[in-house]
Amino acid sequence: MPRDNEQKEANENEIISDRAVWSAIHYLDPESETDRRKSDIAAAITVLAIICMYGVIIVYLHQM
C-alpha cells in the first residue's frame, strides 16, 4: 500500500493549474497574445461584413 500512496502523491504534485500553463506560454511566446487579438479583430470584421451584406440583400428585396 505505501507504494500506491507514493504514486498518488506524485500524481497530485504534478498537476499544474491552467493559469500557470498560460502564464508560462505568454512568458515564452509574448507574440501569441497579439496574434490572438489580430485574429479576433479579423473575425469581428468578417461577421460585421456578413451582417452588412445580409442587410443590403434584405433592403434590396423589399424594394422589389
C-alpha positions as CSV (number, residue, x, y, z in Angstrom):
1,M,0.0,0.0,0.0
2,P,2.7,2.6,0.7
3,R,3.7,2.4,-3.0
4,D,0.2,3.3,-4.1
5,N,0.1,6.3,-1.7
6,E,3.5,7.5,-3.0
7,Q,2.4,7.3,-6.6
8,K,-0.9,9.1,-5.8
9,E,1.1,11.9,-4.1
10,A,3.4,12.2,-7.0
11,N,0.5,12.5,-9.4
12,E,-1.1,15.1,-7.3
13,N,2.1,17.1,-7.2
14,E,2.4,17.0,-11.0
15,I,-0.9,18.7,-11.6
16,I,-0.4,22.2,-12.9
17,S,-3.1,24.8,-12.9
18,D,-4.3,26.3,-16.2
19,R,-3.3,29.7,-15.1
20,A,0.3,28.6,-14.6
21,V,0.4,27.0,-18.0
22,W,-1.0,30.1,-19.8
23,S,1.4,32.4,-17.9
24,A,4.3,30.2,-19.0
25,I,3.1,30.3,-22.6
26,H,2.8,34.1,-22.5
27,Y,6.2,34.3,-20.9
28,L,7.8,32.1,-23.6
29,D,5.9,33.5,-26.5
30,P,4.7,37.0,-25.9
31,E,3.6,37.4,-29.5
32,S,0.9,34.7,-29.1
33,E,-1.4,37.3,-27.4
34,T,-1.0,39.8,-30.3
35,D,-1.7,37.0,-32.8
36,R,-4.9,36.1,-30.9
37,R,-6.0,39.8,-30.9
38,K,-5.4,40.1,-34.7
39,S,-7.5,37.0,-35.4
40,D,-10.3,38.3,-33.1
41,I,-10.3,41.6,-35.0
42,A,-10.4,39.8,-38.3
43,A,-13.3,37.6,-37.1
44,A,-15.2,40.6,-35.9
45,I,-14.7,42.4,-39.2
46,T,-15.9,39.3,-41.1
47,V,-19.0,39.0,-39.0
48,L,-19.8,42.7,-39.5
49,A,-19.3,42.4,-43.3
50,I,-21.7,39.4,-43.4
51,I,-24.3,41.3,-41.4
52,C,-24.0,44.3,-43.7
53,M,-24.3,42.1,-46.8
54,Y,-27.4,40.4,-45.3
55,G,-28.9,43.8,-44.6
56,V,-28.3,45.1,-48.1
57,I,-29.9,42.0,-49.5
58,I,-33.0,42.4,-47.3
59,V,-33.3,46.1,-48.3
60,Y,-32.9,45.2,-52.0
61,L,-35.6,42.5,-51.8
62,H,-38.1,44.8,-50.0
63,Q,-37.7,47.4,-52.8
64,M,-38.7,45.0,-55.5
